[in-house]
Structure formats: C-alpha cells, structure tokens
Amino acid sequence: MPKVIVSMDDVVIKEVQLTKDRTALGRRPYNDIVLDNLAVSGEHAVFQMSGNDVLLEDLSSTNGTYVNGTTVKKRLLLNDDTIDIGRYKIKYTNEAADDPSAMAQVNAVIKLLSGAGAGRQVPLVKVVTTIGKPGVAVAAITKRGLGFVVTHAEGTQPLSLNGAVIGAEPVALKDGDLLELAGTQMQFVQA
C-alpha cells in the first residue's frame, strides 16, 4: 500500500496511506493532507492513484513541488522518492511495488531503433523503467500483472505509440509496439 510520511526539520508530523484515487494536499482545511504553512498553496498538489502507481501533480502552486530536488508538474512516483513542498519533506514509500514475489516474471525489453544507442536493448526488469532524458522527455514503462503500460512522465517533447501521441494516462503495450520519444525510435518486445 503506497503511503507518504510528512516531516519538517527531521521530525515526522504524519503518515498517510494513499487509499483513494485522488488525495489532495494543500494549506486549506478541506485537503486530505493539510500542510499549515504559508509556503504551501491552498490547493498545492494531488496524488492520483492508478492500480499500485501514484502520479503526483502540482496544481500550479506558487512555490512549486520538487521530487528528489527537481521541480515537477507531473511525475510518476517511485519507492523512496522525496517530495519537497516549502519546508516540508514528504517521503513516498511503496514497498509492494518493489516486492518481486508479488509479480510474475515477465520477459520484455525496449529495443532502441535509432539515436546514439541504436541496437541496444533495455530489459524491463524493474516495476517502473524510465526512458528518455530528464528535462527533455521521459516516459515510464510500468509492469502491471503480466503486462506493461507506458505513460509520458515529464518534458515538453511528446511520446508517441505507433504514431499516436499519448499523455499522462497509462496505455497498455503490446509485443511489437513502436514508441518514439524526443526523436528516438524504440520497439517494445515481450517474450
């Protein structure tokens, strides 16, 4: 079960299990997670849950949302990510996502068809594998049961699947699917 641990000045203030599809965070009292500090916007950010994945989205806050020191608008969270909002540090944990016994072993790779790494294969052995270049374009490929889904995680460059641009909503991958990200062509191959 994914959860967040909120602390300030190394003192844990609260732990919140993420059980709802949408968990709002902000200064206003109607948020699910209330951070009572002027550096936090009234409606600062939201955690959106899809299966066992959690997407963090900044709601155009005044002071921004940072994950592992990088400002983000939308980001698929990984186990042990640290979120900074004002003086608050929020540790995201999701042990189930890293538990290999919870998953069937699936053999799949991303074959790079063009660009500097053409011919290289990236094995999809982790729960979430990110591809691309941070700050330019990043896609996340997530293991779901016996299959995989892909989402556009960050960057201004679009991600296309078989020629159609896809956004932050997860899209199922099939053997032989062609991906293009920041001018690099790749193929999803599942054994």
Backbone as CSV, one residue per row, in Angstrom:
resi,resn,N_x,N_y,N_z,CA_x,CA_y,CA_z,C_x,C_y,C_z
1,MET,0.856,-1.198,0.000,0.000,0.000,0.000,0.891,1.247,0.000
2,PRO,0.760,2.123,-1.002,1.578,3.334,-1.036,1.222,4.276,0.116
3,LYS,2.240,4.940,0.667,1.981,5.921,1.717,2.996,7.049,1.629
4,VAL,2.666,8.168,2.294,3.583,9.293,2.380,3.839,9.588,3.850
5,ILE,5.088,9.942,4.151,5.495,10.291,5.512,5.921,11.752,5.475
6,VAL,5.155,12.606,6.164,5.384,14.052,6.140,6.242,14.439,7.337
7,SER,7.343,15.180,7.077,8.189,15.649,8.169,8.627,17.090,7.924
8,MET,9.020,17.737,9.009,9.581,19.087,8.925,10.730,19.136,9.919
9,ASP,11.881,19.641,9.480,13.082,19.704,10.327,13.394,18.336,10.943
10,ASP,13.289,17.275,10.128,13.591,15.897,10.534,12.652,15.339,11.605
11,VAL,11.504,15.960,11.837,10.513,15.453,12.778,9.293,14.987,11.979
12,VAL,8.929,13.712,12.135,7.764,13.182,11.412,6.495,13.769,12.007
13,ILE,5.671,14.366,11.146,4.424,15.002,11.568,3.249,14.045,11.380
14,LYS,3.227,13.369,10.230,2.121,12.436,9.968,2.519,11.431,8.904
15,GLU,1.818,10.287,8.951,1.929,9.262,7.909,0.536,9.090,7.329
16,VAL,0.447,9.075,5.995,-0.862,8.962,5.347,-0.811,7.833,4.317
17,GLN,-1.702,6.835,4.486,-1.839,5.768,3.495,-2.604,6.358,2.302
18,LEU,-2.120,6.117,1.101,-2.822,6.600,-0.097,-3.787,5.497,-0.541
19,THR,-5.058,5.668,-0.166,-6.057,4.638,-0.455,-7.085,5.109,-1.476
20,LYS,-7.208,6.439,-1.644,-8.207,6.985,-2.562,-7.600,7.184,-3.948
21,ASP,-8.465,7.283,-4.971,-7.996,7.559,-6.331,-7.312,8.916,-6.399
22,ARG,-7.787,9.860,-5.574,-7.262,11.227,-5.611,-7.114,11.723,-4.180
23,THR,-5.882,12.063,-3.786,-5.595,12.576,-2.446,-5.024,13.981,-2.604
24,ALA,-5.781,14.984,-2.130,-5.378,16.385,-2.289,-4.484,16.821,-1.131
25,LEU,-3.520,17.699,-1.457,-2.576,18.212,-0.478,-2.528,19.733,-0.603
26,GLY,-2.601,20.425,0.527,-2.522,21.882,0.483,-2.731,22.499,1.860
27,ARG,-2.772,23.828,1.898,-2.904,24.568,3.147,-4.347,24.627,3.641
28,ARG,-5.325,24.610,2.745,-6.727,24.739,3.138,-7.208,23.509,3.914
29,PRO,-8.109,23.712,4.888,-8.528,22.613,5.769,-9.298,21.484,5.091
30,TYR,-9.836,21.711,3.881,-10.594,20.643,3.212,-9.710,19.665,2.442
31,ASN,-8.396,19.893,2.393,-7.492,18.953,1.727,-7.390,17.660,2.540
32,ASP,-7.062,16.555,1.858,-6.850,15.280,2.557,-5.600,15.350,3.432
33,ILE,-4.560,16.003,2.920,-3.332,16.214,3.686,-3.162,17.724,3.818
34,VAL,-3.314,18.228,5.058,-3.232,19.669,5.302,-1.834,20.011,5.802
35,LEU,-1.163,20.919,5.077,0.148,21.428,5.482,-0.035,22.906,5.786
36,ASP,-0.130,23.233,7.071,-0.474,24.578,7.514,0.765,25.461,7.559
37,ASN,1.147,25.980,6.385,2.330,26.822,6.279,2.139,27.728,5.064
38,LEU,2.545,28.990,5.187,2.318,29.947,4.089,3.080,29.613,2.810
39,ALA,4.125,28.789,2.892,4.864,28.385,1.687,4.080,27.368,0.867
40,VAL,3.001,26.837,1.453,2.167,25.833,0.788,0.928,26.526,0.232
41,SER,0.617,26.277,-1.038,-0.581,26.872,-1.645,-1.837,26.233,-1.044
42,GLY,-2.963,26.951,-1.143,-4.235,26.443,-0.629,-4.578,25.088,-1.208
43,GLU,-4.397,24.955,-2.516,-4.555,23.674,-3.216,-3.248,23.463,-3.960
44,HIS,-2.313,22.766,-3.327,-0.931,22.720,-3.810,-0.674,21.603,-4.831
45,ALA,-1.045,20.377,-4.450,-0.742,19.227,-5.317,-1.751,18.122,-5.054
46,VAL,-1.711,17.110,-5.913,-2.622,15.974,-5.752,-1.876,14.686,-6.093
47,PHE,-2.167,13.634,-5.311,-1.658,12.291,-5.589,-2.792,11.541,-6.281
48,GLN,-2.540,11.041,-7.497,-3.561,10.280,-8.226,-3.111,8.829,-8.305
49,MET,-3.971,7.937,-7.810,-3.616,6.534,-7.768,-4.272,5.788,-8.923
50,SER,-3.481,4.931,-9.574,-3.983,4.090,-10.655,-3.367,2.712,-10.435
51,GLY,-4.165,1.774,-9.936,-3.603,0.470,-9.573,-2.669,0.661,-8.402
52,ASN,-1.425,0.266,-8.556,-0.433,0.446,-7.493,0.508,1.613,-7.812
53,ASP,0.210,2.362,-8.879,1.040,3.501,-9.275,0.450,4.784,-8.719
54,VAL,1.330,5.714,-8.365,0.883,7.017,-7.868,1.545,8.114,-8.699
55,LEU,0.697,8.974,-9.262,1.159,10.117,-10.051,0.979,11.362,-9.195
56,LEU,2.039,12.138,-9.028,1.977,13.397,-8.284,1.812,14.522,-9.296
57,GLU,0.833,15.394,-9.056,0.616,16.522,-9.960,0.587,17.814,-9.157
58,ASP,1.423,18.779,-9.563,1.424,20.111,-8.957,0.234,20.879,-9.540
59,LEU,-0.548,21.532,-8.670,-1.754,22.241,-9.129,-1.447,23.727,-9.341
60,SER,-0.411,24.025,-10.140,0.025,25.404,-10.419,0.259,26.171,-9.115
61,SER,0.949,25.520,-8.168,1.231,26.137,-6.864,2.186,27.320,-7.040
62,THR,2.164,28.216,-6.060,3.018,29.404,-6.114,4.494,29.056,-5.983
63,ASN,4.830,28.198,-5.026,6.241,27.894,-4.739,6.740,26.583,-5.332
64,GLY,5.874,25.861,-6.039,6.317,24.658,-6.745,6.374,23.408,-5.889
65,THR,6.515,22.289,-6.583,6.630,20.968,-5.977,7.903,20.342,-6.534
66,TYR,8.721,19.786,-5.643,10.004,19.212,-6.046,10.043,17.735,-5.689
67,VAL,10.548,16.908,-6.616,10.766,15.493,-6.347,12.248,15.231,-6.529
68,ASN,12.884,14.746,-5.473,14.334,14.472,-5.474,15.122,15.690,-5.965
69,GLY,14.667,16.893,-5.543,15.392,18.128,-5.859,15.052,18.763,-7.186
70,THR,14.188,18.132,-8.005,13.834,18.664,-9.323,12.380,19.130,-9.317
71,THR,12.152,20.338,-9.829,10.776,20.851,-9.897,9.967,20.019,-10.885
72,VAL,8.724,19.694,-10.501,7.885,18.850,-11.350,6.484,19.428,-11.493
73,LYS,5.861,19.142,-12.624,4.440,19.453,-12.833,3.637,18.167,-12.639
74,LYS,4.120,17.076,-13.266,3.506,15.748,-13.124,4.630,14.748,-13.053
75,ARG,4.493,13.777,-12.162,5.584,12.805,-12.021,5.046,11.497,-11.460
76,LEU,5.390,10.397,-12.094,5.066,9.077,-11.572,6.058,8.810,-10.447
77,LEU,5.557,8.568,-9.242,6.427,8.416,-8.082,6.996,7.003,-7.991
78,LEU,8.240,6.929,-7.527,8.912,5.658,-7.310,9.157,5.498,-5.820
79,ASN,9.277,4.247,-5.355,9.534,3.981,-3.950,10.746,4.785,-3.469
80,ASP,10.623,5.424,-2.316,11.685,6.221,-1.678,11.914,7.592,-2.316
81,ASP,11.032,8.054,-3.205,11.147,9.430,-3.708,10.919,10.401,-2.553
82,THR,11.615,11.550,-2.598,11.422,12.592,-1.597,10.789,13.799,-2.272
83,ILE,9.671,14.249,-1.719,8.932,15.391,-2.256,9.160,16.567,-1.322
84,ASP,9.559,17.718,-1.881,9.748,18.932,-1.082,8.671,19.934,-1.432
85,ILE,7.944,20.385,-0.406,6.935,21.433,-0.555,7.163,22.409,0.592
86,GLY,7.657,23.606,0.268,8.002,24.564,1.327,9.077,23.941,2.208
87,ARG,8.867,23.990,3.540,9.836,23.400,4.468,9.530,21.936,4.761
88,TYR,8.464,21.419,4.153,8.072,20.032,4.401,8.835,19.074,3.491
89,LYS,9.236,17.936,4.065,9.807,16.833,3.285,8.790,15.702,3.374
90,ILE,8.430,15.156,2.216,7.446,14.082,2.175,8.108,12.880,1.510
91,LYS,8.241,11.802,2.262,8.864,10.576,1.759,7.755,9.685,1.219
92,TYR,7.882,9.271,-0.042,6.910,8.377,-0.653,7.443,6.953,-0.550
93,THR,6.643,6.046,-0.008,7.056,4.645,0.052,5.971,3.774,-0.559
94,ASN,6.420,2.755,-1.259,5.502,1.812,-1.880,6.237,0.477,-2.005
95,GLU,6.361,-0.221,-0.854,7.122,-1.475,-0.837,6.534,-2.515,-1.765
96,ALA,5.211,-2.553,-1.881,4.571,-3.569,-2.726,5.068,-3.473,-4.159
97,ALA,5.360,-2.256,-4.604,5.823,-2.073,-5.988,7.184,-2.723,-6.203
98,ASP,7.982,-2.858,-5.113,9.319,-3.428,-5.250,9.400,-4.886,-4.809
99,ASP,8.269,-5.486,-4.447,8.269,-6.851,-3.944,8.225,-7.831,-5.112
100,PRO,9.351,-8.508,-5.403,9.376,-9.386,-6.570,8.419,-10.574,-6.430
101,SER,8.104,-10.985,-5.194,7.208,-12.127,-5.022,5.775,-11.768,-5.416
102,ALA,5.484,-10.447,-5.473,4.129,-10.024,-5.825,3.907,-10.021,-7.327
103,MET,4.949,-10.358,-8.079,4.849,-10.251,-9.526,5.326,-11.495,-10.255
104,ALA,4.637,-11.831,-11.296,5.120,-12.932,-12.136,6.317,-12.400,-12.931
105,GLN,7.246,-13.270,-13.227,8.394,-12.840,-14.013,7.972,-12.736,-15.479
106,VAL,8.144,-11.577,-16.048,7.766,-11.340,-17.435,9.020,-10.881,-18.169
107,ASN,9.286,-11.486,-19.312,10.459,-11.097,-20.086,10.058,-10.101,-21.165
108,ALA,10.584,-8.875,-21.039,10.304,-7.849,-22.036,11.485,-6.901,-22.102
109,VAL,11.681,-6.308,-23.269,12.767,-5.348,-23.470,12.266,-4.194,-24.333
110,ILE,12.991,-3.091,-24.255,12.812,-1.988,-25.193,14.047,-2.011,-26.094
111,LYS,13.825,-2.165,-27.403,14.926,-2.144,-28.377,15.031,-0.725,-28.930
112,LEU,16.233,-0.151,-28.865,16.443,1.180,-29.428,16.711,1.020,-30.924
113,LEU,15.874,1.659,-31.727,15.974,1.509,-33.184,16.744,2.651,-33.832
114,SER,16.828,3.810,-33.152,17.551,4.952,-33.726,18.237,5.712,-32.598
115,GLY,19.020,6.721,-32.969,19.714,7.531,-31.972,21.051,6.927,-31.586
116,ALA,21.688,7.522,-30.573,23.037,7.127,-30.161,23.106,5.688,-29.670
117,GLY,22.027,5.191,-29.093,22.040,3.831,-28.549,21.423,2.797,-29.460
118,ALA,21.285,3.088,-30.760,20.620,2.168,-31.700,21.201,0.766,-31.574
119,GLY,20.316,-0.223,-31.506,20.751,-1.607,-31.387,20.788,-2.094,-29.945
120,ARG,20.830,-1.153,-28.993,20.867,-1.514,-27.576,19.491,-2.006,-27.127
121,GLN,19.477,-2.864,-26.114,18.216,-3.334,-25.545,18.184,-2.974,-24.066
122,VAL,17.038,-2.476,-23.612,16.846,-2.146,-22.196,15.886,-3.175,-21.625
123,PRO,16.381,-4.078,-20.740,15.480,-5.074,-20.164,14.516,-4.421,-19.175
124,LEU,13.257,-4.823,-19.208,12.247,-4.262,-18.315,12.113,-5.191,-17.114
125,VAL,13.057,-5.065,-16.181,13.085,-5.957,-15.021,12.549,-5.287,-13.761
126,LYS,12.516,-3.960,-13.733,12.016,-3.250,-12.556,10.512,-3.029,-12.695
127,VAL,9.881,-2.641,-11.599,8.458,-2.333,-11.636,8.220,-1.157,-12.576
128,VAL,9.062,-0.115,-12.445,8.962,1.052,-13.324,10.328,1.292,-13.952
129,THR,10.377,1.342,-15.269,11.606,1.665,-16.001,11.367,2.985,-16.715
130,THR,12.246,3.958,-16.473,12.089,5.233,-17.173,13.068,5.276,-18.334
131,ILE,12.605,5.860,-19.437,13.440,6.022,-20.621,13.367,7.479,-21.041
132,GLY,14.418,7.961,-21.679,14.431,9.343,-22.137,15.472,10.153,-21.389
133,LYS,15.352,11.465,-21.501,16.326,12.370,-20.910,15.594,13.346,-19.990
134,PRO,15.896,13.316,-18.658,15.224,14.242,-17.732,15.351,15.688,-18.209
135,GLY,14.251,16.429,-18.103,14.244,17.821,-18.541,13.847,17.986,-20.001
136,VAL,14.007,16.933,-20.806,13.634,16.990,-22.224,12.356,16.179,-22.433
137,ALA,12.440,14.874,-22.186,11.284,13.999,-22.319,11.584,12.689,-21.608
138,VAL,10.657,12.260,-20.755,10.808,10.997,-20.040,9.494,10.222,-20.130
139,ALA,9.608,8.930,-20.437,8.453,8.038,-20.423,8.698,6.994,-19.347
140,ALA,7.617,6.534,-18.728,7.722,5.493,-17.709,6.988,4.257,-18.207
141,ILE,7.690,3.117,-18.165,7.081,1.845,-18.537,6.910,1.061,-17.243
142,THR,5.672,0.726,-16.925,5.335,0.120,-15.639,4.799,-1.292,-15.826
143,LYS,5.317,-2.225,-15.012,4.861,-3.605,-15.030,3.504,-3.668,-14.351
144,ARG,2.520,-4.244,-15.013,1.175,-4.392,-14.447,0.748,-5.835,-14.618
145,GLY,0.785,-6.609,-13.550,0.405,-8.014,-13.662,1.306,-8.716,-14.655
146,LEU,0.730,-9.233,-15.744,1.528,-9.928,-16.754,1.874,-9.041,-17.939
147,GLY,1.492,-7.758,-17.876,1.764,-6.869,-18.999,2.469,-5.596,-18.568
148,PHE,2.517,-4.637,-19.484,3.192,-3.373,-19.238,2.326,-2.232,-19.765
149,VAL,2.446,-1.070,-19.120,1.799,0.143,-19.611,2.868,1.216,-19.744
150,VAL,2.606,2.203,-20.601,3.543,3.308,-20.788,2.808,4.618,-20.537
151,THR,3.515,5.581,-19.920,2.968,6.923,-19.709,4.044,7.943,-20.021
152,HIS,3.606,9.132,-20.416,4.517,10.261,-20.619,4.721,10.875,-19.233
153,ALA,5.924,10.788,-18.694,6.166,11.204,-17.305,6.533,12.678,-17.177
154,GLU,7.410,13.173,-18.058,7.775,14.590,-17.971,8.399,15.069,-19.267
155,GLY,8.469,16.401,-19.413,9.106,17.003,-20.576,8.100,17.550,-21.575
156,THR,8.608,18.396,-22.459,7.740,19.040,-23.442,7.640,18.230,-24.736
157,GLN,8.611,17.351,-24.970,8.587,16.531,-26.183,7.497,15.468,-26.046
158,PRO,6.641,15.281,-27.062,5.576,14.278,-26.957,6.111,12.851,-27.049
159,LEU,5.331,11.923,-26.509,5.604,10.494,-26.622,4.565,9.931,-27.574
160,SER,5.017,9.176,-28.581,4.028,8.576,-29.473,4.149,7.058,-29.446
161,LEU,2.991,6.413,-29.568,2.888,4.961,-29.591,2.239,4.597,-30.911
162,ASN,2.991,3.892,-31.757,2.508,3.515,-33.096,1.980,4.731,-33.864
163,GLY,2.670,5.884,-33.703,2.332,7.093,-34.447,1.322,8.013,-33.777
164,ALA,0.677,7.566,-32.675,-0.325,8.401,-31.984,0.273,8.953,-30.693
165,VAL,0.138,10.264,-30.485,0.687,10.904,-29.286,-0.127,10.475,-28.069
166,ILE,0.590,10.099,-26.988,-0.096,9.729,-25.746,0.344,10.661,-24.632
167,GLY,-0.491,10.778,-23.602,-0.218,11.698,-22.498,0.114,10.969,-21.217
168,ALA,-0.349,11.534,-20.088,-0.013,11.009,-18.763,-0.876,9.819,-18.355
169,GLU,-1.918,9.500,-19.139,-2.745,8.335,-18.814,-2.039,7.068,-19.292
170,PRO,-1.961,6.031,-18.449,-1.281,4.793,-18.854,-1.945,4.136,-20.066
171,VAL,-1.122,3.657,-21.007,-1.609,2.957,-22.199,-0.914,1.595,-22.240
172,ALA,-1.698,0.530,-22.423,-1.155,-0.834,-22.448,-0.244,-1.029,-23.659
173,LEU,0.862,-1.747,-23.444,1.796,-2.058,-24.526,1.570,-3.485,-25.019
174,LYS,1.733,-3.672,-26.330,1.635,-4.992,-26.936,2.966,-5.295,-27.624
175,ASP,3.280,-6.575,-27.733,4.513,-7.001,-28.390,4.607,-6.370,-29.781
176,GLY,5.743,-5.737,-30.063,5.959,-5.132,-31.379,5.577,-3.667,-31.466
177,ASP,4.968,-3.096,-30.399,4.594,-1.676,-30.430,5.819,-0.795,-30.665
178,LEU,5.626,0.272,-31.447,6.700,1.219,-31.725,6.469,2.492,-30.918
179,LEU,7.505,2.923,-30.197,7.464,4.143,-29.398,8.428,5.155,-30.005
180,GLU,8.070,6.438,-29.893,9.002,7.480,-30.295,8.982,8.561,-29.232
181,LEU,10.186,8.904,-28.742,10.337,9.884,-27.677,11.534,10.755,-28.001
182,ALA,11.304,12.060,-28.110,12.379,13.028,-28.395,13.207,12.607,-29.609
183,GLY,12.525,12.109,-30.654,13.213,11.771,-31.895,13.844,10.387,-31.908
184,THR,13.807,9.658,-30.795,14.385,8.318,-30.742,13.269,7.287,-30.907
185,GLN,13.492,6.347,-31.821,12.502,5.305,-32.064,12.887,4.052,-31.290
186,MET,11.884,3.405,-30.680,12.094,2.207,-29.888,10.994,1.217,-30.182
187,GLN,11.260,-0.053,-29.886,10.248,-1.090,-30.044,10.123,-1.866,-28.752
188,PHE,8.849,-2.099,-28.332,8.572,-2.919,-27.147,8.488,-4.368,-27.603
189,VAL,9.295,-5.243,-26.985,9.302,-6.653,-27.356,9.060,-7.470,-26.099
190,GLN,7.997,-8.292,-26.114,7.660,-9.123,-24.958,7.739,-10.582,-25.341
191,ALA,8.489,-11.363,-24.565,8.679,-12.802,-24.863,7.505,-13.615,-24.343
